[in-house]
Amino acid sequence: MSSSAKSAVRDVSRNPVFRVVARSGFAVNGMLHLLIGLLAIGVALHGIDGAGGVGGGEADHSGALRELAATPGGVVVLWASVLALFTLALFQLVTLPLRRADGPLKTWGRRVVEAGKAAVYVVLGSTALIFALGGSTSGSDTSQTFSAGLIATPGGVFLLVAVGLTVGGFGVGFVAIAVRRGFRKLIVVPDGVPGRVVVGLGVVGYAAQGVALVVVGVLFLVAALSSDSAAASGLDGALRVLAALPFGGPLLVAVGVGFLAYGLFLIARARIAKL
């Protein structure tokens, strides 16, 4: 990219309004994780066949958005969430040329990771848009439909295995980030007690996210190996699998608390993120 183009990208990325709205995307994601945490704890306390959760919904992003849509003024919050999430995705994409690391290979690796994050925000924003427009969607149904389509496709089982390994790998990566506290490079860590609190929330939150993603990945693998798309039930299914394990209730409560911690970390990140 030419120096003039990079200069134009920097000018756009430094626009104060653009940056504020993009930062609010982290807060929206944090709010959703708070709701997922409450839903997960509800599943643990009421059992996998009980009402569970804040309102008995799925313990995933779709369930969180459904709960949000049902609250007074929820539609307004949903539209604000759509704007924030899409803006954060756009910010990630616009600043891709500015993402650099030591050497061209690491630079492109970092850009791929950032592009992946942008894709996640687009998916979240699109899901929020569905609910803002009065529609509804199910994370479990989407995951199962996706898996069924791959299973029915020649060679699709191998792709589904790859998806499971990739998602599980991301989960392991989240746990590694928690152990190494690698998330600190994403934020300006405050001094003193606030900094220790933010780091503590990050450690607990990233670890819980990692555990959940590993289980989601395992469910994709089970679906591929058994040719049963129903096994790939997404985050909600993964949390219910945890609940069904011996001592699954306390384990799921711990994971739910981890999601609450991750939500609070993301809300803090909205203010202290390095953009």
VOTOR-26596 format. One line per 10 residues: number of its first residue (from 1); their letters; for each residue x, y, z of C-alpha. Coordinates in steps of 0.2 Angstrom, whole numbers. Layout:
BEGIN
NUM = A = X/Y/Z | ...;
# end
This chain:
BEGIN
1 = MSSSAKSAVR = 0/0/0 | 6/17/-4 | 11/30/9 | -3/41/4 | -16/27/6 | -9/22/23 | -10/40/28 | -28/41/23 | -32/25/33 | -24/32/48;
11 = DVSRNPVFRV = -34/48/46 | -50/38/45 | -45/27/60 | -41/42/71 | -58/50/68 | -65/52/86 | -83/48/82 | -78/32/73 | -67/27/87 | -80/30/100;
21 = VARSGFAVNG = -93/20/91 | -81/6/88 | -76/5/106 | -94/4/111 | -94/-13/101 | -83/-20/115 | -96/-15/128 | -110/-22/118 | -101/-39/116 | -98/-38/135;
31 = MLHLLIGLLA = -116/-35/139 | -120/-51/128 | -108/-61/138 | -115/-55/154 | -132/-61/149 | -124/-78/143 | -116/-80/160 | -133/-77/168 | -141/-89/156 | -128/-102/159;
41 = IGVALHGIDG = -130/-101/178 | -148/-102/176 | -146/-119/167 | -135/-125/181 | -147/-120/194 | -163/-127/186 | -155/-142/177 | -154/-145/158 | -172/-149/157 | -178/-135/168;
51 = AGGVGGGEAD = -184/-117/164 | -166/-111/167 | -158/-95/162 | -165/-77/163 | -180/-82/154 | -177/-100/149 | -168/-96/133 | -153/-103/125 | -136/-99/134 | -128/-91/119;
61 = HSGALRELAA = -128/-75/109 | -145/-78/101 | -152/-82/118 | -144/-66/125 | -151/-55/111 | -168/-64/113 | -168/-59/132 | -163/-41/127 | -177/-40/114 | -190/-44/127;
71 = TPGGVVVLWA = -185/-30/139 | -193/-13/139 | -183/-2/127 | -174/-18/121 | -177/-14/102 | -168/3/104 | -153/-6/113 | -153/-19/99 | -152/-5/85 | -138/3/95;
81 = SVLALFTLAL = -129/-14/97 | -131/-17/78 | -122/0/74 | -108/-3/87 | -104/-21/81 | -104/-16/63 | -93/-1/66 | -81/-11/76 | -80/-24/62 | -77/-10/50;
91 = FQLVTLPLRR = -64/-2/61 | -55/-19/61 | -55/-20/42 | -50/-2/39 | -35/-4/50 | -29/-20/43 | -16/-12/32 | -9/-4/48 | -7/-21/57 | 11/-25/57;
101 = ADGPLKTWGR = 23/-38/66 | 41/-44/65 | 42/-50/47 | 30/-52/33 | 24/-69/38 | 19/-64/56 | 12/-48/49 | 0/-57/37 | -4/-69/51 | -9/-55/62;
111 = RVVEAGKAAV = -20/-47/49 | -28/-64/46 | -32/-65/65 | -39/-47/65 | -49/-51/49 | -57/-66/58 | -61/-54/73 | -70/-43/61 | -80/-58/54 | -85/-62/71;
121 = YVVLGSTALI = -92/-44/74 | -101/-45/58 | -110/-61/63 | -114/-54/80 | -120/-38/72 | -131/-48/59 | -139/-58/73 | -143/-42/82 | -150/-35/66 | -162/-50/64;
131 = FALGGSTSGS = -169/-47/82 | -170/-28/80 | -180/-31/64 | -192/-42/75 | -186/-58/69 | -178/-73/78 | -164/-85/76 | -157/-100/86 | -138/-103/88 | -141/-122/90;
141 = DTSQTFSAGL = -152/-123/75 | -139/-113/64 | -125/-124/70 | -135/-140/67 | -141/-134/50 | -123/-130/45 | -117/-147/51 | -131/-156/42 | -126/-147/26 | -108/-152/27;
151 = IATPGGVFLL = -112/-170/31 | -124/-171/16 | -110/-165/5 | -97/-176/-3 | -81/-174/8 | -90/-163/20 | -87/-174/35 | -69/-169/33 | -73/-151/32 | -84/-153/48;
161 = VAVGLTVGGF = -69/-162/57 | -58/-147/52 | -71/-135/59 | -71/-144/75 | -52/-144/76 | -52/-126/72 | -65/-121/85 | -56/-132/98 | -40/-125/94 | -47/-107/97;
171 = GVGFVAIAVR = -53/-113/114 | -35/-120/118 | -29/-103/112 | -40/-94/124 | -34/-104/138 | -16/-101/133 | -20/-82/133 | -28/-83/150 | -12/-92/157 | 0/-81/149;
181 = RGFRKLIVVP = -11/-65/152 | -8/-62/133 | -24/-51/133 | -14/-37/141 | -6/-32/125 | -24/-27/119 | -27/-15/132 | -19/-1/142 | -18/-9/159 | -23/4/173;
191 = DGVPGRVVVG = -11/6/188 | -15/-1/205 | -30/-10/210 | -40/-6/195 | -27/-14/184 | -26/-30/195 | -45/-31/194 | -45/-30/175 | -31/-43/173 | -40/-54/185;
201 = LGVVGYAAQG = -57/-53/175 | -47/-56/159 | -39/-72/166 | -55/-79/172 | -65/-74/157 | -53/-80/144 | -51/-97/153 | -70/-99/153 | -72/-94/135 | -58/-107/131;
211 = VALVVVGVLF = -67/-121/140 | -83/-118/131 | -75/-117/114 | -66/-133/117 | -82/-142/121 | -91/-134/105 | -76/-140/95 | -78/-158/102 | -97/-157/98 | -93/-153/80;
221 = LVAALSSDSA = -81/-168/80 | -94/-180/87 | -107/-174/74 | -94/-177/60 | -89/-195/67 | -107/-200/70 | -114/-192/55 | -127/-184/67 | -129/-166/65 | -140/-164/80;
231 = AASGLDGALR = -124/-167/91 | -117/-150/84 | -128/-139/95 | -116/-124/97 | -112/-115/113 | -129/-118/121 | -127/-137/118 | -109/-136/125 | -114/-128/141 | -128/-141/143;
241 = VLAALPFGGP = -115/-155/140 | -105/-148/154 | -121/-147/165 | -124/-166/162 | -107/-171/168 | -103/-177/186 | -102/-162/196 | -108/-153/181 | -119/-140/190 | -104/-132/200;
251 = LLVAVGVGFL = -94/-133/184 | -107/-124/174 | -109/-111/187 | -90/-108/187 | -90/-106/168 | -105/-95/169 | -96/-84/182 | -81/-84/169 | -93/-77/156 | -98/-64/168;
261 = AYGLFLIARA = -80/-60/171 | -77/-59/152 | -91/-48/150 | -85/-36/163 | -67/-37/155 | -75/-32/138 | -84/-18/145 | -68/-11/153 | -59/-14/136 | -71/-2/128;
271 = RIAKL = -62/11/138 | -44/5/139 | -42/-5/122 | -28/-1/111 | -35/5/95;
# end
